[in-house]
Amino acid sequence: MEGDRSVGGSPLQRLIQLVKRNIVGDVPDDIALCEFDCRKGQCMQGEWAACDRRIHKASGELFPDGGGTGKP
């Protein structure tokens, strides 16, 4: 029994991991730019669909050489 408790770390560490898994999630790549680097709070569906900055992944702004791919 004692060995089972130590496998996942302390009870506090296990609680922190549980909270992270249930609250913090990954943001899909197609909306990450909008979520983290856009000045607008919310777009209309037509604006989002036609957003040149989102479509080109802010090419030349955030990734000067890689075109949003993260590669030089």
Secondary structure, DSSP 4 states (H G I P E B T S, - for coil): -HHHHHHT--HHHHHHHHHHHHH--PPPHHHHHHHHH-S-S---HHHHHH-HHHHTTTBTTTBTTTTTSS--
